[in-house]
Amino acid sequence: MFRAILVAALLSLAPIEGFAQTPAPADAQQQAPSPRLRQRDYSEMSMTSREDLEYRILISVPRGPAPAGGFPVFYVLDGDGFFNTAVEIARMREWGRLTPSIIVGVAYPSRTFYDGPRRTMDFTPPGFVDETFDPAEVGGADRFLAFLTGTLKPWIAGRYTVDPHRQILFGHSLAGMFTLHVLYTAPQSFDVYLAASPSLRLSDRLIMREAATFATQPEAARRAVRALVTVGTLESSGSNREQIDDYRRYFLANPEATGGMEVEAALSEMFPRDRFDKVGETRRIAQRLARGGADAQFLAFEGDEHLPAGVSALLHGIPFALRPRR
C-alpha cells in the first residue's frame, strides 16, 4: 500500500518551482553548517548536439559546498517523465543520510511525458531493424551517447563541483535498452548504470544479442562497472490482466487511440500472448554482467507494471548508486 501511494504521489508532482529560490550569499553558505536536507536550486536550459538536435536540460543542485570528492551526478533519461521523481527520491535519501546529489534530466522541446520520435531515434542502437519502426527514425544511440559524454557531461563538470567517479546513468524501457547498450559497448562512459525494465524483444532481441560485446571490453573497464538491472513482475507476457483491462476500457472510450485497429487487435499487439518471460530474461542479463566482472545486481518489483517499475527502480537505484560497492 505504501509503495502504491508513493508511486502515485511522485508521478503526479508539479514542476519544481519551489527550488528556484534566490541563493544565500556565498559567505553565509561557507559559514553555516550544511543542513540535514539542503535547499535546492532548479534551472532549465537548452543544449544542442553536433547534429543540431535540441535538448532541454533540467538541473537540480543542492545548495552549499560540495561533499568531499564532489557531488554525484545522476543523468536521468526521459526527463519529462522521471526528473521530478528522481529529485524527490534523492531528497528523501539525503534526509536518510546519503550524499546529496545533482540530478540532470535530459528532455526534449516538446515537453511531452514521452517524446516518441525523438526517444526512438536516441535510444535505439545502430543496426536496429524492427517492422514497427520507420528505418529512417532509428539507430541514433551512439550519436546520443556522444552528446551525453562529449557535450553535456563536460558542461556539468565545468559548472559544478562533481565527483568524476560517481557519474550515474538512469534509463527506463526504451531508455533502459539504451542504458544497456552504453554499458555493453562503452562501459567507461559512466560509473553506475541503472537499467530499468529494458525493452528486450525489439529488433529480434538485439540488445540481448549485443550482451556478448561486454565480454570483449578491457577487464579493468568491466570490473569498474556497477549496474542495477530491474523489472516489474507484471511485465512478463500475460501476467497483468488488470492492466490489459485498463487499456480495453480506455480504447472503448477513445476508439481513435487504436489507430484504426479493432480494440482486441490493438490489445494483442500491445500485450503479446507468447508468454515471454521478461522477468527471467532480465535476471539473466544481470547474471551475465556479473559473470563478465561487473558489480551487477538484479531486482524484481513484486506487483509492479511496466511504468511504475521505473519509479521503483529510482527508489532502489539512487541508494544503490550512492552507497559504496559491496
C-alpha positions in Angstrom: 0.0 0.0 0.0 2.8 2.4 0.9 4.5 1.8 -2.4 1.3 2.4 -4.4 0.7 5.7 -2.5 4.3 6.8 -3.0 4.2 6.0 -6.7 1.1 7.9 -7.3 2.4 10.9 -5.4 5.7 11.0 -7.1 4.3 10.7 -10.6 1.9 13.5 -10.1 4.4 16.0 -8.9 4.1 19.5 -10.4 7.2 21.3 -11.8 9.6 22.0 -9.1 9.0 25.7 -8.9 10.0 25.9 -5.2 13.6 25.0 -6.0 14.2 28.2 -8.0 14.9 30.4 -5.0 17.4 33.2 -4.5 20.7 31.6 -3.3 22.1 32.7 0.0 25.2 34.9 -0.1 28.4 32.9 -0.6 29.9 33.9 2.8 26.7 32.7 4.6 26.9 29.4 2.8 30.5 28.9 3.8 29.9 29.8 7.5 26.7 27.9 8.2 26.9 24.1 8.7 25.2 22.1 6.0 21.6 21.2 7.0 20.4 17.6 7.0 18.3 18.4 3.9 19.6 21.2 1.8 17.5 23.7 -0.2 17.9 23.1 -4.0 18.3 25.4 -7.0 16.4 24.4 -10.2 17.3 25.5 -13.6 16.4 24.7 -17.2 18.4 25.3 -20.3 18.6 24.3 -24.0 21.6 22.5 -25.4 22.3 21.4 -29.0 24.1 18.4 -30.2 26.6 18.3 -33.1 23.7 17.1 -35.3 21.9 20.3 -34.4 19.3 18.4 -32.3 17.9 20.5 -29.4 17.5 19.1 -25.8 16.0 20.6 -22.7 18.3 20.1 -19.8 16.7 20.1 -16.3 19.1 20.5 -13.4 18.5 20.3 -9.6 21.5 21.2 -7.5 21.8 21.1 -3.7 22.9 24.4 -2.2 26.1 24.9 -0.2 29.5 23.3 -0.5 30.0 20.1 -2.3 30.8 16.9 -0.3 34.3 15.6 -0.2 35.1 14.4 -3.7 32.3 16.4 -5.3 28.6 15.8 -5.9 27.5 12.5 -7.5 25.5 13.2 -10.7 22.5 11.3 -11.9 21.7 11.6 -15.7 18.0 10.8 -16.0 16.7 10.0 -19.5 13.1 10.7 -20.5 13.5 13.8 -18.2 9.9 15.0 -18.6 8.8 11.6 -17.2 11.3 10.9 -14.4 13.2 14.1 -13.5 10.8 15.3 -10.8 10.5 11.8 -9.3 14.3 11.4 -9.2 14.7 14.7 -7.4 12.2 13.9 -4.7 13.8 10.4 -4.1 17.3 12.0 -4.0 16.0 14.4 -1.3 14.4 11.6 0.7 17.7 9.7 0.6 19.6 12.8 1.6 17.3 13.1 4.6 18.3 9.4 5.3 22.0 10.5 5.5 23.1 9.6 2.0 25.2 12.0 -0.1 23.4 15.0 -1.6 23.5 14.7 -5.4 22.9 16.6 -8.6 20.0 15.4 -10.8 20.2 16.2 -14.5 17.2 15.4 -16.6 17.6 15.0 -20.4 14.3 16.1 -22.0 13.0 17.3 -25.3 11.5 20.6 -26.5 8.1 19.0 -26.9 7.7 18.8 -23.1 5.7 15.6 -23.5 5.9 12.8 -21.0 7.4 10.5 -23.7 8.6 12.1 -26.9 8.1 9.1 -29.2 10.0 10.1 -32.3 13.0 11.7 -30.5 13.5 8.9 -28.0 13.1 6.2 -30.6 16.0 7.8 -32.6 18.1 8.5 -29.5 17.7 5.2 -27.7 17.9 2.6 -30.5 21.4 1.2 -31.3 23.0 1.1 -34.8 21.7 -2.0 -36.7 18.3 -1.7 -35.1 15.6 -3.1 -37.5 12.0 -3.6 -36.5 8.9 -3.7 -38.6 7.1 -1.4 -36.1 9.6 1.4 -36.6 10.5 3.6 -39.6 14.1 2.7 -40.6 14.8 6.4 -41.1 13.9 7.1 -37.4 16.0 4.7 -35.5 19.7 3.9 -34.8 20.9 7.1 -33.2 22.1 5.7 -29.9 25.8 6.3 -30.5 25.2 9.9 -31.6 23.1 10.5 -28.5 25.9 9.0 -26.3 28.4 11.3 -27.9 26.1 14.2 -26.9 25.9 13.0 -23.3 29.7 12.3 -22.9 31.1 15.0 -25.2 28.8 17.9 -24.6 26.5 17.6 -21.6 28.8 15.9 -19.1 31.7 18.3 -19.7 29.3 21.3 -19.3 28.0 20.0 -16.0 31.6 19.3 -14.7 32.7 22.7 -15.7 29.8 24.4 -13.9 29.5 22.4 -10.7 31.8 20.6 -8.3 31.1 17.0 -9.3 32.6 13.6 -8.3 34.1 12.2 -11.5 33.9 8.7 -10.1 30.2 8.8 -9.4 28.5 9.6 -12.7 25.3 7.6 -13.0 23.0 6.9 -15.9 19.3 6.0 -15.5 17.0 4.8 -18.2 13.7 3.1 -18.3 12.0 1.0 -21.0 13.5 2.0 -24.4 15.9 4.2 -22.4 16.7 1.1 -20.3 17.7 -0.6 -23.5 20.0 2.4 -24.4 21.5 2.2 -20.9 22.4 -1.5 -21.5 23.8 -0.6 -25.0 26.1 2.0 -23.4 27.2 -0.4 -20.7 28.0 -3.2 -23.2 29.8 -1.0 -25.8 31.3 1.9 -23.9 31.3 1.0 -20.2 33.8 3.8 -19.3 31.1 6.4 -20.2 29.5 6.2 -16.7 30.4 4.6 -13.3 26.9 3.3 -12.4 24.2 2.1 -14.7 20.5 1.8 -13.7 18.7 -0.1 -16.4 15.0 -0.2 -15.5 12.6 -2.5 -17.4 14.7 -2.5 -20.6 13.0 -3.2 -23.8 14.3 -6.7 -24.7 12.3 -8.0 -27.7 12.7 -5.2 -30.2 14.7 -5.8 -33.4 14.8 -9.5 -32.9 16.1 -9.1 -29.3 19.1 -7.0 -30.5 20.0 -5.8 -27.0 20.1 -9.4 -25.7 22.4 -10.4 -28.6 24.6 -7.3 -28.0 25.3 -8.5 -24.5 28.3 -10.6 -25.8 30.0 -7.3 -26.6 30.6 -6.6 -22.9 33.0 -9.6 -22.6 35.3 -8.0 -25.3 35.8 -4.9 -23.2 39.1 -4.5 -21.2 38.9 -6.3 -17.9 39.6 -3.1 -15.9 36.6 -1.4 -17.6 34.4 -4.4 -16.9 35.3 -4.6 -13.2 34.9 -0.9 -12.7 31.3 -1.0 -13.7 28.4 -1.2 -11.3 24.9 -2.0 -12.6 21.4 -2.4 -11.2 19.0 -4.1 -13.6 15.4 -4.1 -12.6 11.9 -5.2 -13.8 8.3 -5.4 -12.5 6.9 -8.9 -12.0 3.8 -8.0 -14.0 5.9 -7.2 -17.2 6.1 -10.8 -18.4 3.6 -11.6 -21.1 0.1 -12.4 -19.9 0.8 -11.6 -16.3 -1.2 -8.5 -15.9 -4.9 -8.9 -16.8 -5.8 -5.7 -14.9 -3.6 -3.5 -17.0 -5.0 -5.1 -20.2 -8.5 -4.3 -18.9 -7.4 -0.7 -18.2 -6.4 -0.3 -21.8 -9.5 -2.1 -23.1 -11.7 0.4 -21.2 -9.7 3.3 -22.5 -9.8 2.1 -26.1 -13.6 1.6 -25.9 -14.0 5.2 -24.6 -11.4 6.6 -27.0 -11.6 4.5 -30.2 -9.4 6.9 -32.1 -6.5 5.8 -29.9 -6.2 2.4 -31.5 -5.1 3.9 -34.8 -7.9 2.4 -36.7 -7.4 -1.1 -35.3 -10.1 -3.2 -33.6 -9.8 -3.0 -29.8 -8.9 -6.6 -29.3 -6.4 -6.5 -32.2 -4.7 -3.4 -30.7 -4.5 -5.1 -27.3 -3.0 -8.2 -28.8 -0.3 -6.1 -30.4 0.4 -4.2 -27.2 0.3 -7.3 -25.0 1.6 -10.3 -27.0 0.4 -13.7 -25.7 3.6 -15.6 -26.4 4.4 -15.9 -22.7 7.7 -14.1 -23.0 9.4 -14.3 -19.6 10.7 -10.8 -19.2 11.5 -11.2 -15.6 13.6 -14.3 -16.2 15.4 -12.7 -19.3 16.1 -9.5 -17.3 17.6 -11.5 -14.5 19.8 -13.4 -16.9 21.2 -10.0 -18.2 22.3 -9.1 -14.7 23.8 -12.6 -14.2 25.7 -12.4 -17.4 27.1 -8.9 -16.5 28.3 -10.3 -13.1 30.0 -13.3 -14.8 31.8 -10.7 -17.0 33.2 -8.9 -14.0 30.7 -6.2 -13.3 29.2 -5.5 -9.9 25.8 -6.2 -11.2 22.6 -6.8 -9.2 19.0 -7.6 -10.1 15.7 -6.6 -8.6 12.2 -7.7 -9.5 9.4 -5.5 -8.0 6.5 -7.6 -7.0 3.2 -6.4 -8.4 4.7 -3.6 -10.5 3.6 -3.0 -14.1 6.0 -1.5 -16.6 5.7 2.2 -15.9 5.5 2.0 -12.0 8.6 -0.2 -12.2 10.5 2.8 -13.3 9.7 4.6 -10.1 10.6 1.6 -8.1 13.9 1.5 -10.0 14.7 5.0 -8.8 13.6 4.2 -5.3 16.2 1.4 -5.2 18.6 2.6 -7.8 19.5 6.0 -6.2 20.7 4.5 -2.9 22.4 1.7 -4.8 24.4 4.3 -6.7 25.2 6.4 -3.6 26.3 3.6 -1.4 29.8 2.1 -1.7 30.4 -1.1 -3.7 29.7 -4.2 -1.6 
